[in-house]
């Protein structure tokens, strides 16, 4: 079974996110547990935590179908030790916030070398930070997201993600989120059945579907292999509907959060319905 939702607002407090998800007919959702453009935030209040959990029960969404995202400021691969420590502390805080809310995953972008160190050294920095977070936390899986490879961002190759998983001290608490826009613009095609299967086989060979913990379902404004990160509404970009039909009819994507981050939140409810319709009519694309 597919569990589709969107990255909904937590404006006014995390406790508002479940109702925002329900309002668009979501069976899953993503959120920021703090302001994503600030380094620090006041601790979650006990009343907020209790209300968040209560509202999850009311809307009938299990924590396993929620994919929180960390701050955009965090760079676990930063070449500067002081800046990397700042990112590490912010990341650990976000993991702790997930613990408090009873959420079992945190989605994050790997990091950037800023053209000051090699990709290998940057990956090692990220790995060291991840392992220290695993040591200092419990119950939350670190879900690393593939990237478009824009600028100096790592994570645009399956091998980057595999390195982080393989070097984890606790492989039961690490995983991957595939963003379809990033996948496409980084050079992995999914527009035709044969290339979709080739890409997914490559993912399974290098990473393994057992590590797939969620997906971001986005079309792309940018061209194939452009390494540009620009999302588009479903079926209105370079990917087209067919790619999403393949995903919606692939059982390997069952029972994980499938999260829209498309550009027009006013049509999220329609996009959710569109994606579910592709299961009943796989030739629709």
Sine and cosine of phi, psi and omega as CSV:
sin_phi,cos_phi,sin_psi,cos_psi,sin_omega,cos_omega
0.00,0.00,0.63,-0.77,0.00,-1.00
-1.00,-0.06,0.62,-0.78,0.01,-1.00
-0.84,-0.55,0.98,-0.17,-0.12,-0.99
-0.95,-0.30,0.62,-0.79,0.07,-1.00
-0.37,-0.93,-0.46,-0.89,-0.02,-1.00
-0.51,-0.86,0.21,-0.98,0.09,-1.00
-0.99,0.13,0.99,-0.15,-0.14,-0.99
-1.00,-0.05,0.30,-0.95,0.00,-1.00
-0.95,0.32,0.63,-0.78,0.18,-0.98
-0.92,-0.40,0.44,0.90,0.02,-1.00
-0.87,0.50,0.72,-0.70,-0.05,-1.00
1.00,0.07,-0.11,0.99,0.03,-1.00
0.72,-0.69,0.55,-0.84,-0.03,-1.00
-0.85,0.53,-0.44,0.90,-0.04,-1.00
-0.91,0.42,-0.25,0.97,0.01,-1.00
-1.00,0.07,-0.31,0.95,-0.07,-1.00
-0.87,0.49,-0.69,0.73,-0.01,-1.00
-0.85,0.52,-0.66,0.75,0.01,-1.00
-0.94,0.34,-0.55,0.83,0.07,-1.00
-0.90,0.44,-0.60,0.80,0.06,-1.00
-0.92,0.39,-0.70,0.72,-0.01,-1.00
-0.87,0.49,-0.58,0.81,-0.08,-1.00
-0.90,0.43,-0.34,0.94,0.03,-1.00
-0.95,-0.31,0.18,0.98,0.03,-1.00
0.96,0.28,0.48,0.88,-0.05,-1.00
-0.98,0.19,0.57,-0.82,0.15,-0.99
-0.96,-0.28,-0.02,1.00,0.02,-1.00
-0.46,-0.89,0.26,-0.96,0.11,-0.99
-0.29,-0.96,0.27,-0.96,0.14,-0.99
-0.86,-0.50,0.34,-0.94,0.03,-1.00
-0.34,-0.94,0.30,-0.95,0.24,-0.97
-0.99,-0.10,0.73,-0.68,0.01,-1.00
-1.00,0.05,-0.05,1.00,0.11,-0.99
-0.43,-0.90,0.14,-0.99,0.04,-1.00
-0.87,0.49,0.86,-0.51,-0.13,-0.99
-0.96,0.28,-0.17,0.99,-0.04,-1.00
-0.92,-0.39,0.29,0.96,0.07,-1.00
-0.78,-0.63,0.56,-0.83,-0.04,-1.00
-0.94,0.33,-0.65,0.76,-0.09,-1.00
-0.83,-0.56,0.32,-0.95,0.04,-1.00
-0.48,-0.88,0.43,-0.90,0.02,-1.00
-0.92,0.39,0.49,-0.87,-0.01,-1.00
-0.86,0.51,0.46,-0.89,0.10,-0.99
-0.91,0.42,0.67,-0.74,0.04,-1.00
-0.99,0.12,0.49,-0.87,-0.01,-1.00
-0.84,0.54,-0.63,0.78,-0.01,-1.00
-0.91,0.42,-0.59,0.80,0.05,-1.00
-0.90,0.43,-0.71,0.70,-0.02,-1.00
-0.88,0.48,-0.71,0.70,-0.01,-1.00
-0.90,0.43,-0.65,0.76,-0.01,-1.00
-0.94,0.34,-0.61,0.79,0.07,-1.00
-0.85,0.53,-0.76,0.66,-0.02,-1.00
-0.91,0.42,-0.64,0.77,0.01,-1.00
-0.89,0.46,-0.69,0.72,-0.03,-1.00
-0.95,0.33,-0.52,0.85,0.12,-0.99
-0.86,0.51,-0.70,0.71,0.05,-1.00
-0.87,0.49,-0.67,0.74,-0.05,-1.00
-0.90,0.43,-0.62,0.78,-0.02,-1.00
-1.00,0.03,-0.15,0.99,0.08,-1.00
0.96,0.27,0.53,0.85,0.05,-1.00
-0.94,-0.34,0.84,-0.54,-0.01,-1.00
-0.98,0.20,0.51,-0.86,0.03,-1.00
-0.81,0.59,-0.50,0.87,-0.04,-1.00
-0.91,0.41,-0.28,0.96,0.01,-1.00
-0.98,-0.22,0.34,0.94,0.04,-1.00
-0.91,-0.42,0.75,-0.66,-0.08,-1.00
-0.82,-0.57,0.99,0.16,0.02,-1.00
-0.87,0.49,0.51,-0.86,0.02,-1.00
-0.89,-0.45,0.63,-0.78,-0.01,-1.00
-0.99,0.12,0.04,-1.00,-0.03,-1.00
-0.91,0.41,0.58,-0.82,0.06,-1.00
-0.94,0.34,-0.27,0.96,-0.04,-1.00
-0.97,0.23,-0.40,0.92,-0.13,-0.99
-0.94,0.33,0.74,-0.67,0.07,-1.00
-0.68,-0.73,1.00,-0.07,-0.05,-1.00
-0.95,0.32,-0.19,0.98,0.01,-1.00
-0.98,-0.22,0.17,0.99,-0.12,-0.99
-0.80,0.60,0.72,-0.69,-0.02,-1.00
-0.93,0.37,-0.39,0.92,0.00,-1.00
-1.00,-0.01,0.81,-0.59,-0.10,-0.99
-0.87,0.49,-0.67,0.75,-0.01,-1.00
-0.90,0.43,-0.70,0.71,0.02,-1.00
-0.92,0.39,-0.59,0.81,0.03,-1.00
-0.92,0.40,-0.63,0.77,0.05,-1.00
-0.89,0.45,-0.63,0.78,0.05,-1.00
-0.88,0.48,-0.68,0.73,0.05,-1.00
-0.91,0.42,-0.68,0.73,0.02,-1.00
-0.85,0.53,-0.73,0.68,-0.03,-1.00
-0.90,0.43,-0.62,0.78,0.04,-1.00
-0.92,0.39,-0.64,0.77,0.01,-1.00
-0.91,0.41,-0.70,0.71,0.03,-1.00
-0.87,0.49,-0.65,0.76,0.04,-1.00
-0.87,0.50,-0.64,0.77,0.01,-1.00
-0.92,0.39,-0.61,0.79,0.07,-1.00
-0.89,0.46,-0.67,0.74,0.01,-1.00
-0.90,0.44,-0.59,0.81,0.05,-1.00
-0.90,0.43,-0.63,0.78,0.08,-1.00
-0.89,0.46,-0.68,0.73,0.05,-1.00
-0.81,0.58,-0.75,0.67,-0.04,-1.00
-0.88,0.47,-0.60,0.80,-0.05,-1.00
-0.99,0.12,-0.07,1.00,-0.01,-1.00
0.97,0.24,0.42,0.91,0.00,-1.00
-0.99,-0.15,0.61,-0.79,-0.18,-0.98
-0.96,-0.28,0.17,0.99,0.00,-1.00
-0.60,-0.80,0.47,-0.88,0.21,-0.98
-0.66,-0.75,0.86,-0.51,-0.01,-1.00
-1.00,0.03,0.69,-0.72,-0.01,-1.00
-0.51,-0.86,0.41,-0.91,0.13,-0.99
-1.00,0.08,0.62,-0.79,-0.13,-0.99
-0.85,0.53,-0.83,0.56,-0.05,-1.00
0.52,-0.86,0.09,-1.00,-0.08,-1.00
-0.74,-0.67,0.61,-0.79,0.01,-1.00
-1.00,0.03,-0.18,0.98,0.05,-1.00
0.84,0.55,0.39,0.92,0.01,-1.00
0.87,0.50,0.44,0.90,0.00,-1.00
-0.93,-0.38,-0.34,0.94,0.05,-1.00
-0.66,-0.75,0.18,-0.98,-0.01,-1.00
-0.96,0.27,0.30,-0.95,0.08,-1.00
-0.86,0.50,-0.63,0.78,-0.03,-1.00
-0.89,0.45,-0.69,0.72,0.00,-1.00
-0.92,0.38,-0.62,0.79,0.03,-1.00
-0.89,0.45,-0.70,0.71,0.04,-1.00
-0.88,0.48,-0.63,0.78,0.04,-1.00
-0.90,0.44,-0.66,0.75,0.06,-1.00
-0.86,0.52,-0.71,0.70,0.00,-1.00
-0.89,0.46,-0.70,0.71,-0.03,-1.00
-0.87,0.48,-0.70,0.72,0.01,-1.00
-0.87,0.48,-0.70,0.72,0.02,-1.00
-0.90,0.44,-0.70,0.72,0.02,-1.00
-0.86,0.51,-0.71,0.70,-0.04,-1.00
-0.91,0.42,-0.60,0.80,0.02,-1.00
-0.94,0.35,-0.58,0.81,0.09,-1.00
-0.90,0.43,-0.66,0.75,0.04,-1.00
-0.88,0.48,-0.62,0.78,0.02,-1.00
-0.91,0.42,-0.57,0.82,-0.14,-0.99
-0.99,-0.17,0.20,0.98,-0.02,-1.00
-0.61,-0.79,0.08,-1.00,0.04,-1.00
-0.49,-0.87,0.53,-0.85,0.17,-0.99
0.98,0.18,-0.13,0.99,-0.03,-1.00
-0.92,-0.38,0.82,-0.58,0.04,-1.00
-1.00,0.07,0.74,-0.68,0.02,-1.00
-1.00,0.06,0.92,-0.38,-0.13,-0.99
-0.95,-0.31,0.97,-0.25,-0.08,-1.00
-1.00,0.04,0.71,-0.70,-0.09,-1.00
-0.99,-0.16,0.66,-0.75,0.14,-0.99
-0.92,0.38,0.49,-0.87,-0.03,-1.00
-0.86,-0.50,0.19,-0.98,0.07,-1.00
-0.97,0.24,-0.28,0.96,-0.05,-1.00
0.99,0.12,0.37,0.93,0.02,-1.00
-0.94,0.34,0.65,-0.76,0.00,-1.00
0.89,0.45,-0.78,-0.62,-0.02,-1.00
-0.95,-0.32,0.37,0.93,-0.03,-1.00
-0.96,0.29,0.72,-0.69,0.12,-0.99
-1.00,-0.03,0.20,-0.98,-0.02,-1.00
0.97,-0.24,0.11,0.99,-0.02,-1.00
-1.00,0.05,-0.13,0.99,0.10,-0.99
-0.88,-0.48,0.60,-0.80,0.05,-1.00
-0.83,0.56,-0.54,0.84,-0.02,-1.00
-0.89,0.46,-0.55,0.83,0.05,-1.00
-0.88,0.47,-0.73,0.69,-0.02,-1.00
-0.92,0.39,-0.65,0.76,0.01,-1.00
-0.87,0.49,-0.63,0.77,0.03,-1.00
-0.84,0.54,-0.70,0.71,-0.04,-1.00
-0.92,0.39,-0.60,0.80,0.03,-1.00
-0.94,0.34,-0.72,0.70,-0.08,-1.00
-0.91,0.41,-0.46,0.89,-0.03,-1.00
-0.99,-0.14,0.23,0.97,0.03,-1.00
-0.98,0.20,0.61,-0.80,0.05,-1.00
-0.98,0.21,-0.24,0.97,0.01,-1.00
-0.61,-0.79,1.00,-0.03,-0.09,-1.00
-0.94,0.33,-0.17,0.98,0.07,-1.00
-0.98,0.18,-0.18,0.98,-0.05,-1.00
-0.83,-0.55,0.49,0.87,0.12,-0.99
-0.73,-0.68,0.47,-0.88,0.01,-1.00
-0.27,-0.96,-0.13,-0.99,-0.10,-0.99
-0.75,-0.67,0.60,-0.80,0.21,-0.98
-0.91,-0.41,0.80,-0.60,0.07,-1.00
-1.00,-0.09,0.85,-0.53,0.16,-0.99
-0.99,-0.13,0.84,-0.54,-0.12,-0.99
-0.93,0.37,-0.59,0.81,0.06,-1.00
-0.90,0.43,-0.75,0.66,0.01,-1.00
-0.87,0.48,-0.67,0.75,-0.01,-1.00
-0.83,0.56,-0.76,0.65,-0.07,-1.00
-0.92,0.40,-0.75,0.66,-0.09,-1.00
-0.97,0.23,-0.27,0.96,0.09,-1.00
-1.00,0.10,-0.18,0.98,0.11,-0.99
0.87,-0.49,0.22,0.98,0.05,-1.00
-0.94,-0.33,0.94,-0.35,-0.08,-1.00
-1.00,0.09,0.59,-0.81,0.06,-1.00
-0.65,-0.76,0.35,0.94,-0.13,-0.99
-0.99,0.14,-0.41,0.91,0.04,-1.00
-0.85,-0.53,0.45,-0.89,-0.14,-0.99
-0.83,0.56,-0.71,0.71,-0.08,-1.00
-0.93,0.37,-0.60,0.80,0.01,-1.00
-0.98,0.21,-0.52,0.85,0.12,-0.99
-0.85,0.52,-0.76,0.65,-0.02,-1.00
-0.90,0.44,-0.60,0.80,0.02,-1.00
-0.90,0.44,-0.72,0.70,0.01,-1.00
-0.89,0.45,-0.69,0.73,-0.03,-1.00
-0.93,0.36,-0.55,0.84,0.07,-1.00
-0.92,0.39,-0.63,0.77,0.05,-1.00
-0.90,0.45,-0.67,0.75,0.06,-1.00
-0.86,0.51,-0.72,0.70,-0.03,-1.00
-0.91,0.42,-0.64,0.77,-0.02,-1.00
-0.92,0.39,-0.64,0.76,-0.11,-0.99
-1.00,0.02,-0.62,0.79,-0.06,-1.00
-0.92,-0.39,-0.82,0.58,-0.02,-1.00
0.96,-0.28,0.77,-0.64,-0.03,-1.00
-0.91,0.41,-0.31,0.95,0.05,-1.00
-0.90,0.44,-0.33,0.94,0.00,-1.00
-1.00,-0.07,-0.07,1.00,-0.02,-1.00
-0.98,0.22,0.93,-0.37,-0.09,-1.00
-0.94,-0.33,-0.11,0.99,0.01,-1.00
0.06,-1.00,0.20,-0.98,0.06,-1.00
-0.65,-0.76,0.51,-0.86,0.21,-0.98
-0.97,-0.24,0.86,-0.51,-0.13,-0.99
-0.98,-0.20,0.99,-0.15,-0.08,-1.00
-0.67,-0.74,0.66,-0.75,0.21,-0.98
-0.99,0.16,0.11,-0.99,-0.11,-0.99
-0.80,-0.59,0.77,-0.64,0.15,-0.99
-0.95,0.30,-0.52,0.85,-0.11,-0.99
-1.00,0.05,0.39,-0.92,-0.04,-1.00
-0.96,0.27,0.30,-0.96,0.07,-1.00
-0.83,0.57,0.72,-0.70,0.10,-1.00
0.91,0.42,0.33,0.94,-0.03,-1.00
-0.99,0.17,-0.29,0.96,-0.07,-1.00
0.84,0.54,0.60,0.80,0.05,-1.00
-0.88,-0.48,0.72,-0.70,-0.08,-1.00
-0.97,-0.23,1.00,-0.03,0.05,-1.00
-0.67,-0.74,0.95,-0.33,-0.06,-1.00
-0.97,0.22,0.39,-0.92,0.03,-1.00
-0.62,-0.79,0.33,-0.94,0.05,-1.00
-0.90,0.44,0.44,-0.90,-0.08,-1.00
-0.87,0.49,0.81,-0.59,0.04,-1.00
0.99,0.14,-0.03,1.00,-0.05,-1.00
-0.95,-0.31,0.07,1.00,-0.04,-1.00
-0.89,-0.46,-0.37,-0.93,-0.06,-1.00
-0.95,0.30,-0.39,0.92,-0.01,-1.00
-0.97,0.24,-0.72,0.69,-0.02,-1.00
0.99,0.17,0.23,-0.97,-0.12,-0.99
-0.91,0.41,-0.53,0.85,-0.12,-0.99
-0.85,0.53,-0.66,0.75,-0.01,-1.00
-0.86,0.52,-0.62,0.78,-0.03,-1.00
-0.97,0.24,-0.47,0.89,0.11,-0.99
-0.90,0.44,-0.65,0.76,0.04,-1.00
-0.87,0.49,-0.69,0.72,-0.01,-1.00
-0.91,0.42,-0.71,0.70,-0.07,-1.00
-0.92,0.39,-0.34,0.94,0.01,-1.00
-0.95,-0.32,0.29,0.96,0.03,-1.00
-0.96,-0.27,0.91,-0.41,-0.07,-1.00
-0.92,0.39,-0.26,0.97,0.03,-1.00
-0.93,0.36,-0.26,0.97,0.03,-1.00
-0.98,-0.20,0.24,0.97,0.07,-1.00
-0.97,0.25,0.48,-0.88,0.20,-0.98
0.90,0.43,0.46,0.89,0.11,-0.99
-0.74,-0.67,0.40,-0.92,0.05,-1.00
-0.94,0.35,0.79,-0.61,0.06,-1.00
-0.92,-0.39,0.95,-0.32,-0.27,-0.96
-0.92,-0.39,0.85,-0.53,0.12,-0.99
-0.96,0.27,0.72,-0.70,0.19,-0.98
-0.78,-0.62,0.54,0.84,-0.05,-1.00
-0.95,0.30,0.23,-0.97,-0.31,-0.95
-0.99,0.13,-0.25,0.97,-0.06,-1.00
-0.87,-0.50,1.00,-0.07,-0.07,-1.00
-0.92,0.39,-0.28,0.96,0.00,-1.00
-0.93,0.35,-0.30,0.96,0.01,-1.00
-0.92,-0.40,0.26,0.96,0.01,-1.00
-0.84,0.54,-0.67,0.74,0.00,-1.00
-0.87,0.49,-0.68,0.73,0.03,-1.00
-0.91,0.41,-0.63,0.78,0.00,-1.00
-0.92,0.40,-0.62,0.78,0.06,-1.00
-0.87,0.49,-0.73,0.69,0.03,-1.00
-0.89,0.45,-0.63,0.77,0.03,-1.00
-0.87,0.50,-0.72,0.69,-0.02,-1.00
-0.89,0.46,-0.69,0.73,0.04,-1.00
-0.90,0.44,-0.57,0.82,0.01,-1.00
-0.90,0.43,-0.45,0.89,0.01,-1.00
-0.92,0.39,-0.37,0.93,0.07,-1.00
-0.95,0.31,-0.64,0.77,0.00,-1.00
-0.97,0.23,-0.46,0.89,-0.07,-1.00
-0.72,-0.70,0.97,0.26,-0.11,-0.99
-0.89,0.46,-0.31,0.95,0.01,-1.00
-1.00,0.02,0.04,1.00,-0.09,-1.00
-0.86,0.50,-0.59,0.81,-0.01,-1.00
-0.94,0.35,0.00,0.00,0.00,0.00
